[in-house]
Amino acid sequence: MKTIKLTMAQAVVKYLSAQYINIDDEIQPVFAGVFAIFGHGNVASLGQALEQNQSKLATFRAHTEQGMVHAAVAYAKANKRQRMMICTSSIGPGATNMLTSVALAHVNRLPVLLLPSDYFASRTPDPVLQQLESFSDPTLSVNDCFKPISRYFDRIMRAEQIINSLPVAMQTLLDPEYCGPVTLSLPQDVQAEAFDYPEEFFAKRIHYIRQAPLNNRELEQAVGVLLQSKKPLIIAGGGVYYAKACETLQQFSKKYNIPVAETQAGKGSLAWNHPNYVGAIGVTGSSAANDIAQQADVVLAIGTRLQDFTTGSRVLFTRKKIKLLQLNVGHFDSIKHNALSLCADAKLGILQLDQGLSGWKVEKKWLALAQRKIATWHSYYDQITSIDGSTSAMDNLPTDAQVLGQIKRYGKASDIIVCAAGGLPGELHKLWRTEQVGGYHVEYGYSCMGYEIAGGLGVKMAEPEREVIVVVGDGSYLMLNSELASSVMLGYKIIVIVLDNRGFACINRLQNATGNRSFNNLLKDCPSIDYEHSEVNFALHAKALGAESEKINNIRELKPALNRARLSPKSYLISLLTDSHKASSKGGFWWDVAVAEVPFDANSKNIYQAYKKAKTKQPY
């Protein structure tokens, strides 16, 4: 057996560089590159290995560890979980800075490979700089925090252990059911140790995404349920997108006259003007989708974990006669809500259902009802996004809905909208008119403030030919904006639109809705020696980071500003003041947010009583 002598770090880079994937008969590297912030622990050994292999595995300099993982996760999502990135950090704070983003990847079932540095396996120089010592267990480090948020975790204590660990890491990253973050913790002395590795370990490997079909018994049961259905509804989740099943679903729903509603992750599975589209569902849903959901006798949920925002905290589908079918590649998700489990790849599952349902079709009156309701919703959209109504945007601060309407009116079908947290994802879910698959990129599984700009960078790296438009509130911008500088440095242009409502306006509205007075959310309600000077000039800040920018005075200036942004060769930020109190009034559904049982005034008492009444509609 031929061997090659390499350090563990060199072997890791050489192995990862040899991993390829077949995507629609095109062979591409699995890993598009490595986001790295070097420090002690990864600069000497892993840094050396990356520098030596730049032609095969590009290394990108980031500005924050959290931001670089956000970008990597967004890249994987935009690539339908088939291509991904690696992130490496130093020990201590470098590693822990990644934890928030890794949790986000885990919640959203998105793959990313983490290579945080760790203490010395020999323990000779302990305690080293930035090492967190456990008083009772010397084997623990801060990297153990990655264990509950990683799909696979290993601490490489001997150089030869990667021969077993790296193939498992690859299998996990590319498995449709188990994919998610993988963490290989690399002690800094072991990175530098040499070993005679088998040469064949580094042979080029071509991977394929596994597609699991439906079990015959599950298929028969599901077909039997659907054949008895008079008012079925499909809920499209992110699994439809990842399985490349959007066109298949479009054809299936049209063939059988079944309305289709969308989750945040599934939005864009159908174009907004598809005849079977009824819009977003749940807490941030359209009134059309939620009305249809409350009348449906069978719900076929495809590729969704049915989180509380989709189910209205388990109130939307509680009728005794309703039947729930869960088509999901993951067993863990397919059995939720006591559903009839259909464990399979979304595309294969839909095709198998199509064969079983041949000759059956839902009566047209059910779809006609759905079409009337979505037509009413489209009229509401025109009204709520207009800037020419009685409340002129020239004289009043614009709402989020009006800003989104302007962006869409003067945008292109190929644009990709990116967002993550606050009130904007709710307005986007209800109101954004997605025209092309992949045109809607909103992280709402973890709803992580700060994802937006870094996520926009990752999306642009995945889709360099499409315009990426990041919409972000001032609160999220201030939490994490440094990857705007990375986008300029790396030449991946994004357009960032900051809606400045001077605080955490979404949570302020929730605070008021739960019976509380405004407190510590809007800047005017926070301790400050000078409220006026607490406002931020986001345009100047973006310019300091190297981007082009401008602050506009009203929403009518947004169209020409967007035109200038499109013409700009580098990242461009537009900021404008927006209304902190108004949100779209229609659509949506109840959401379980615990209300204080001991009220402090008449208003909070009434809200608590209403909350108790709403809780009775939950199944338990």
C-alpha positions in Angstrom: 0.0 0.0 0.0 1.4 3.4 -1.0 1.5 6.1 1.6 2.1 9.8 1.7 3.5 11.6 4.7 1.4 14.7 5.6 0.5 16.7 8.7 -3.0 16.1 9.9 -4.0 19.6 8.7 -2.5 19.0 5.2 -4.3 15.6 5.0 -7.6 17.3 5.9 -7.3 19.9 3.2 -6.1 17.3 0.6 -9.1 15.0 1.4 -11.7 17.8 1.3 -10.2 19.1 -2.0 -10.9 15.6 -3.6 -14.6 15.5 -2.8 -16.9 16.1 -5.8 -20.6 15.9 -6.5 -22.7 15.0 -9.5 -25.3 17.7 -10.0 -27.5 17.2 -13.0 -24.7 15.2 -14.7 -22.2 18.0 -14.0 -19.3 17.2 -11.7 -18.4 20.0 -9.3 -16.4 20.3 -6.1 -18.5 19.8 -3.0 -16.8 22.6 -1.2 -16.7 26.0 -2.9 -14.1 27.3 -0.5 -13.1 28.0 3.1 -14.1 31.0 5.2 -11.2 31.5 7.6 -10.3 33.9 10.4 -6.9 32.8 11.6 -5.6 32.9 15.1 -3.4 30.8 17.3 -4.5 27.3 16.9 -5.3 27.3 13.1 -2.8 29.8 11.5 0.3 27.8 11.7 -0.8 24.3 10.5 -4.2 24.6 8.9 -3.3 28.0 7.5 -0.2 26.6 6.0 -2.2 23.7 4.4 -4.8 26.1 3.0 -2.2 28.4 1.6 -0.5 25.5 -0.2 -3.8 24.4 -1.8 -5.4 27.7 -2.9 -5.8 26.5 -6.5 -8.0 23.6 -5.4 -9.7 25.0 -2.3 -10.1 28.8 -2.2 -9.8 30.6 1.1 -11.9 33.7 1.9 -11.1 36.2 4.6 -14.1 37.1 6.7 -14.6 39.8 9.3 -16.6 37.9 12.0 -16.8 34.2 12.7 -20.6 34.4 13.1 -20.9 36.2 9.8 -18.7 33.8 7.9 -20.8 30.8 9.0 -24.0 32.7 8.1 -22.6 33.3 4.6 -21.6 29.6 4.3 -25.0 28.5 5.4 -26.7 30.8 3.0 -24.5 29.5 0.2 -25.6 25.9 1.0 -29.2 26.9 1.0 -29.0 28.7 -2.3 -27.3 25.6 -3.7 -30.1 23.3 -2.5 -27.8 21.6 0.0 -25.6 20.1 -2.7 -22.6 22.4 -2.5 -21.3 24.0 0.6 -18.5 25.7 2.5 -16.0 25.1 5.3 -15.4 27.5 8.2 -12.3 27.5 10.4 -11.6 29.5 13.5 -9.0 29.8 16.3 -9.7 28.4 19.8 -11.7 30.2 22.4 -13.8 33.2 21.3 -13.1 32.4 17.6 -14.9 29.1 18.1 -17.7 30.3 20.3 -18.4 33.2 17.9 -19.6 30.5 15.4 -22.1 28.9 17.8 -25.1 31.0 16.9 -24.7 30.4 13.2 -24.2 26.6 13.7 -27.4 26.5 15.7 -29.1 28.3 12.8 -27.8 25.7 10.4 -29.0 22.8 12.6 -32.5 24.2 12.9 -32.7 24.8 9.2 -31.2 21.4 8.2 -28.4 23.1 6.3 -24.9 21.7 5.8 -21.7 23.4 6.8 -18.3 22.0 7.9 -16.8 23.6 11.0 -13.1 23.2 11.8 -12.5 25.1 15.1 -9.2 24.8 16.7 -8.8 23.3 20.2 -6.4 22.9 23.1 -3.2 20.8 23.0 -4.0 17.1 23.0 -0.7 16.6 24.8 -1.8 19.1 27.5 1.9 20.0 27.9 1.5 23.8 27.8 -1.9 23.9 29.6 -3.6 26.2 30.1 -3.0 27.8 26.8 -4.2 31.3 25.8 -8.0 31.4 25.5 -8.4 27.8 26.9 -11.5 27.4 29.1 -10.7 24.9 31.7 -13.3 22.6 33.3 -12.5 22.1 36.9 -13.9 18.5 36.9 -13.1 17.3 33.4 -9.9 18.2 31.6 -11.2 16.7 28.3 -13.8 19.5 27.9 -13.3 22.7 26.0 -15.6 25.4 24.7 -15.8 23.3 21.5 -18.0 20.8 23.4 -20.7 23.5 23.0 -20.9 22.4 19.4 -22.1 18.9 20.3 -25.8 19.6 20.7 -26.0 21.8 17.6 -23.9 19.5 15.3 -25.3 16.6 13.4 -21.9 15.0 13.8 -19.0 16.0 16.2 -15.6 14.6 16.6 -12.4 15.8 18.4 -9.4 14.5 16.4 -6.9 13.5 19.1 -4.6 11.5 16.8 -3.6 12.3 13.2 -4.8 9.0 11.8 -8.4 9.4 13.2 -9.4 11.6 10.2 -9.3 8.4 8.1 -12.5 7.3 9.8 -14.0 10.7 10.7 -13.8 12.5 7.4 -15.9 10.0 5.4 -18.6 10.1 8.1 -18.5 13.9 8.0 -19.1 13.8 4.2 -21.9 11.3 4.5 -23.6 13.5 7.1 -23.2 16.7 5.1 -24.7 15.2 1.9 -27.5 13.0 3.5 -30.9 14.5 2.7 -32.3 13.3 6.0 -29.5 13.9 8.4 -27.7 16.8 6.8 -26.7 19.8 9.0 -23.6 21.2 10.6 -20.6 18.9 11.1 -17.9 19.9 13.6 -14.4 18.5 13.6 -12.5 19.9 16.5 -8.8 20.1 15.8 -6.3 20.3 18.7 -3.6 22.6 17.6 -0.7 20.2 18.2 -2.4 17.3 16.4 -2.9 19.6 13.4 0.9 19.8 13.1 1.7 16.1 13.6 2.6 14.0 10.6 1.3 10.5 9.6 1.9 8.1 6.7 -1.6 8.2 5.1 -2.8 5.7 2.5 -2.5 7.4 -0.9 -5.9 6.0 -1.9 -7.5 8.0 0.9 -7.1 11.1 -1.2 -8.5 9.7 -4.5 -11.1 11.8 -6.2 -14.6 10.8 -4.9 -17.8 11.7 -6.7 -20.9 11.8 -4.5 -24.6 11.6 -5.4 -27.5 12.8 -3.4 -29.6 9.9 -2.2 -33.3 9.9 -3.2 -35.5 7.6 -1.1 -38.8 6.4 -2.5 -42.1 5.9 -0.6 -42.8 2.7 1.2 -45.6 0.8 -0.6 -47.8 0.6 2.5 -47.4 4.3 3.3 -48.2 5.1 -0.3 -51.4 3.0 -0.3 -52.6 4.6 2.9 -51.9 8.1 1.6 -53.6 7.4 -1.8 -56.6 6.0 0.1 -56.9 9.2 2.2 -56.6 11.5 -0.8 -59.1 9.5 -2.9 -61.7 10.2 -0.2 -60.8 13.9 0.1 -63.1 16.6 -1.2 -61.1 19.6 0.0 -57.4 18.8 0.1 -54.7 21.4 0.7 -50.9 21.1 0.0 -48.4 22.9 2.2 -45.1 23.3 0.4 -42.0 23.5 2.6 -38.3 23.8 2.0 -38.0 20.1 1.2 -39.8 20.8 -2.1 -37.0 23.2 -3.0 -34.1 21.0 -1.8 -35.5 18.0 -3.7 -35.8 20.1 -6.9 -39.5 19.2 -6.9 -41.0 22.7 -7.6 -41.9 22.0 -11.2 -43.2 18.5 -10.2 -45.4 20.0 -7.5 -46.7 22.7 -9.9 -47.8 20.1 -12.3 -49.2 17.8 -9.7 -51.4 20.5 -8.0 -52.7 21.7 -11.4 -53.5 18.2 -12.5 -55.6 17.4 -9.4 -57.0 20.9 -8.7 -55.4 21.1 -5.3 -54.6 24.5 -3.8 -51.0 25.0 -2.5 -49.9 27.2 0.4 -46.3 27.9 1.3 -44.1 28.0 4.4 -41.3 30.5 4.7 -38.7 27.9 3.4 -41.1 26.7 0.7 -42.0 30.1 -0.7 -41.3 30.2 -4.4 -42.2 26.6 -5.0 -45.1 28.1 -7.0 -45.0 31.4 -8.7 -47.3 34.0 -7.1 -49.6 33.9 -10.2 -49.8 30.1 -10.5 -53.5 29.1 -10.7 -53.2 26.8 -7.6 -51.3 29.3 -5.4 -53.1 30.5 -2.3 -50.1 32.2 -0.6 -48.3 32.0 2.6 -49.8 30.0 5.5 -49.9 30.4 9.3 -49.0 33.2 11.7 -47.4 35.3 8.9 -49.8 33.9 6.2 -52.3 35.3 3.8 -56.0 35.3 4.7 -56.6 33.2 1.5 -54.3 30.3 2.6 -55.5 30.4 6.2 -59.2 30.4 5.2 -58.7 27.5 2.9 -56.7 25.6 5.6 -59.6 26.0 8.0 -61.9 24.3 5.5 -59.6 21.6 4.2 -60.4 18.0 5.0 -56.9 16.7 4.1 -53.6 18.5 4.4 -50.6 17.1 2.5 -47.5 18.8 4.1 -44.5 18.3 1.8 -41.0 18.9 3.1 -41.9 20.9 6.2 -41.4 20.3 9.9 -44.7 22.2 10.6 -43.3 24.6 13.2 -45.6 26.8 15.2 -45.6 29.7 12.7 -47.0 27.3 10.1 -49.6 25.6 12.3 -50.7 28.6 14.3 -49.3 27.0 17.4 -51.3 23.8 16.6 -54.6 25.7 16.3 -54.9 25.8 12.5 -55.4 22.1 12.0 -57.2 20.9 15.1 -60.6 19.9 13.6 -61.6 16.3 14.4 -62.3 15.3 10.8 -59.1 16.7 9.2 -56.4 14.3 8.2 -52.7 15.2 8.0 -50.2 13.6 5.7 -46.6 14.4 6.1 -44.3 13.7 3.1 -40.8 14.3 4.4 -37.4 12.8 3.8 -36.8 12.8 7.5 -38.5 10.3 9.8 -38.1 12.8 12.7 -40.3 15.3 10.9 -42.7 13.0 9.0 -44.4 11.8 12.2 -45.0 15.2 13.8 -48.5 16.2 14.8 -49.7 12.6 14.8 -49.6 12.7 11.0 -49.7 9.7 8.6 -46.0 9.4 7.8 -44.8 9.4 4.2 -41.0 9.2 4.5 -39.5 9.9 1.1 -37.7 12.3 -1.1 -40.3 15.0 -2.0 -40.0 14.7 -5.8 -40.1 10.9 -5.8 -43.0 11.0 -3.3 -45.1 13.3 -5.4 -44.5 11.3 -8.5 -45.5 8.1 -6.7 -48.7 9.8 -5.4 -49.4 10.9 -9.0 -49.3 7.3 -10.2 -51.6 6.1 -7.4 -54.1 8.9 -8.0 -54.4 8.5 -11.7 -58.0 9.1 -12.8 -59.0 11.0 -9.7 -59.5 14.8 -9.5 -60.9 17.2 -6.9 -64.0 19.0 -8.0 -63.3 22.4 -9.6 -65.4 24.3 -7.1 -62.9 23.8 -4.4 -60.1 25.3 -6.4 -62.4 28.0 -7.7 -63.1 29.0 -4.0 -59.3 29.2 -3.4 -58.8 31.3 -6.5 -61.5 33.8 -5.4 -59.9 34.1 -2.0 -56.4 34.7 -3.5 -57.8 37.2 -5.9 -59.2 39.1 -2.9 -55.8 38.9 -1.3 -54.1 40.3 -4.4 -56.4 43.2 -4.3 -55.4 43.8 -0.7 -51.8 43.5 -1.8 -52.3 46.3 -4.3 -53.9 48.5 -1.6 -51.4 47.8 1.3 -48.3 48.3 -0.9 -49.5 51.4 -2.7 -47.8 54.7 -2.0 -50.6 56.7 -3.7 -53.5 56.2 -1.2 -55.0 58.7 1.2 -52.1 58.2 3.5 -49.5 59.7 1.2 -46.0 58.5 1.7 -44.7 61.9 0.9 -46.1 63.3 4.1 -45.8 60.2 6.4 -43.2 57.6 7.1 -43.7 54.6 4.8 -44.6 51.1 6.0 -42.6 48.0 5.4 -45.3 46.8 3.0 -45.0 50.0 0.9 -41.2 49.6 0.7 -41.5 46.0 -0.3 -44.1 46.9 -2.9 -41.7 49.5 -4.4 -38.8 47.1 -4.5 -40.9 44.5 -6.3 -42.6 47.0 -8.7 -39.2 48.2 -9.9 -37.3 44.9 -9.6 -36.7 42.0 -11.9 -38.1 38.5 -11.9 -34.6 37.1 -11.3 -33.9 39.2 -8.2 -33.3 37.3 -4.9 -34.7 38.9 -1.8 -32.8 38.1 1.4 -34.0 38.6 5.0 -34.2 36.9 8.4 -35.7 38.5 11.5 -38.0 41.1 12.9 -41.2 42.3 11.2 -39.9 42.1 7.7 -40.1 38.3 7.3 -43.8 38.4 8.2 -44.5 41.1 5.6 -42.4 39.3 3.0 -44.1 36.0 3.6 -47.5 37.5 3.1 -46.7 40.0 0.4 -43.6 39.2 -1.6 -44.5 38.0 -5.1 -41.9 35.4 -6.0 -41.6 34.7 -9.7 -38.6 32.4 -10.0 -37.5 29.4 -7.9 -34.8 30.5 -5.5 -35.9 34.2 -5.6 -37.0 34.2 -2.0 -34.3 33.6 0.7 -35.6 34.2 4.2 -34.1 32.5 7.2 -37.0 32.0 9.6 -36.3 28.6 11.2 -34.0 30.3 13.7 -35.1 33.9 12.9 -31.6 35.1 13.6 -31.0 38.8 13.6 -27.7 39.6 11.9 -28.1 36.9 9.3 -29.2 39.2 6.6 -26.1 40.9 5.2 -23.8 37.9 5.7 -26.5 35.7 4.2 -26.8 38.0 1.2 -23.0 37.6 0.7 -23.4 33.8 0.7 -26.4 33.9 -1.7 -24.4 36.2 -4.1 -21.5 33.8 -4.1 -23.9 31.0 -5.1 -25.8 33.1 -7.6 -23.4 35.7 -9.0 -25.4 36.4 -12.1 -28.6 37.4 -10.1 -29.2 40.6 -8.2 -29.3 40.0 -4.5 -31.3 42.5 -2.5 -31.0 42.4 1.3 -33.8 44.1 3.3 -32.9 44.6 6.9 -34.1 46.6 9.9 -31.8 49.0 11.7 -31.7 46.7 14.7 -30.4 43.7 12.8 -28.0 45.9 10.8 -26.4 47.1 14.1 -26.1 43.5 15.3 -24.0 42.3 12.4 -23.0 44.3 9.4 -19.2 43.6 9.0 -19.7 41.2 6.1 -20.7 44.2 4.0 -17.0 44.9 4.0 -16.3 41.3 3.0 -18.7 41.6 0.0 -16.8 44.7 -1.1 -13.4 43.0 -0.6 -14.4 39.8 -2.4 -16.2 41.6 -5.2 -19.6 40.0 -4.6 -22.0 43.0 -4.9 -25.2 43.0 -2.9 -27.8 45.7 -2.5 -28.7 46.4 1.1 -31.9 48.4 2.0 -32.0 49.4 5.6 -35.5 50.2 6.9 -34.8 52.4 9.9 -37.6 52.4 12.3 -35.3 53.5 15.2 -35.4 50.4 17.3 -36.7 46.9 17.6 -40.2 47.8 16.3 -41.5 44.3 15.7 -40.9 43.3 19.3 -42.3 46.6 20.5 -45.5 45.7 18.7 -45.5 42.3 20.3 -44.8 43.9 23.6 -47.9 46.0 23.3 -50.0 43.2 21.9 -49.3 41.1 25.1 -50.5 43.9 27.3 -47.2 45.6 28.1 -46.2 49.2 27.7 -43.4 50.1 25.3 -40.1 49.5 27.1 -36.5 49.0 26.0 -37.3 48.3 22.3 -37.7 51.6 20.4 -34.8 54.0 21.0 -37.1 56.6 22.4 -38.2 54.2 25.2 -34.6 53.3 26.2 -32.3 55.1 28.7 -30.4 57.7 26.7 -28.6 60.9 27.5 -29.6 62.3 24.1 -32.2 60.4 22.0 -31.6 62.5 18.9 -27.9 61.5 18.8 -28.7 57.8 19.3 -29.8 57.6 15.7 -27.3 56.1 13.3 -26.4 57.3 9.8 -26.3 54.0 8.1 -25.3 55.4 4.7 -22.1 56.9 6.2 -21.4 53.7 8.1 -21.7 51.6 4.9 -19.4 54.1 3.1 -16.8 53.6 5.8 -17.0 49.9 5.1 -16.2 50.5 1.5 -19.7 50.3 0.0 -21.5 52.9 -2.0 -24.5 54.3 -0.2 -27.1 57.0 0.1 -29.8 58.0 2.6 -33.1 58.9 0.9 -35.7 61.2 2.3 -39.0 59.5 1.3 -40.2 56.4 -0.5 -40.6 58.1 -3.8 -36.9 58.4 -4.0 -36.5 54.7 -3.7 -37.0 53.9 -7.4 -34.1 56.1 -8.6 -32.0 55.0 -5.7 -32.5 51.3 -6.7 -31.6 52.2 -10.3 -28.3 53.7 -9.1 -27.7 50.7 -6.9 -28.2 48.3 -9.8 -25.7 50.3 -11.9 -23.1 50.3 -9.1 -20.2 47.8 -9.6 -19.9 47.2 -5.9 -22.2 46.7 -2.9 -24.7 49.5 -2.4 -26.7 50.5 0.7 -29.9 52.6 0.7 -31.4 53.7 4.0 -34.7 55.4 4.7 -36.8 56.1 7.8 -39.9 53.9 8.1 -43.0 53.6 10.3 -42.3 51.7 13.5 -46.0 51.0 14.4 -47.9 50.0 11.2 -47.9 46.5 9.8 -50.3 44.8 7.3 -53.6 44.3 9.1 -55.0 41.4 7.2 -53.8 37.8 7.0 -51.9 36.0 9.8 -53.1 33.6 12.4 -52.9 33.2 16.2 -49.5 32.6 17.7 -49.0 31.3 21.2 -46.9 33.9 23.1 -47.3 33.4 26.8 -49.1 36.3 28.5 -48.5 37.2 32.2 -51.1 35.4 34.4 -51.0 38.3 36.9 -52.2 41.4 34.9 -51.3 44.9 36.1 -54.1 46.9 34.5 -57.5 46.5 32.8 -56.0 46.2 29.3 -53.5 43.5 30.3 -56.3 41.7 32.1 -58.5 41.7 29.0 -55.5 40.4 26.9 -54.8 37.6 29.3 -58.5 36.5 29.2 -58.4 36.5 25.4 -55.2 34.5 25.6 -56.7 31.9 27.9 -59.7 31.5 25.5 -57.4 31.1 22.5 -55.4 28.4 24.4 -58.5 26.2 24.6 -58.4 25.7 20.8 -55.1 23.8 21.1 -55.2 20.0 21.2 -53.6 19.8 24.6 
